[in-house]
Amino acid sequence: MRLLRAIFLPVTGVRDSTERVLQLLVGLVLYGVALAFMIRGGIGLAPWDVLAVGTAKHVPLSFGAVVVALSVVLLLLWVPLPPTLARGPATA
């Protein structure tokens, strides 16, 4: 029961890190399945996914590897940003 709560309920306090990691992995798997259905069905993709599909057609990597590589590159580019830019525009 505790495992099901960790998967389906939002994070509302301090929880065991293994439960959080499991929730993250389940979410990533579901996202990957949904993305695969969208690609197979030809119903259109989000801009980030279109970039990954286009890149995968020009490099000798699979779509999944390109998604991971582009995500890592984006995170590495985000790290040196000043805190005010990294947080986005300030709201009053």
Beta strands, then each sheet from edge to edge (+ up, - down):
end
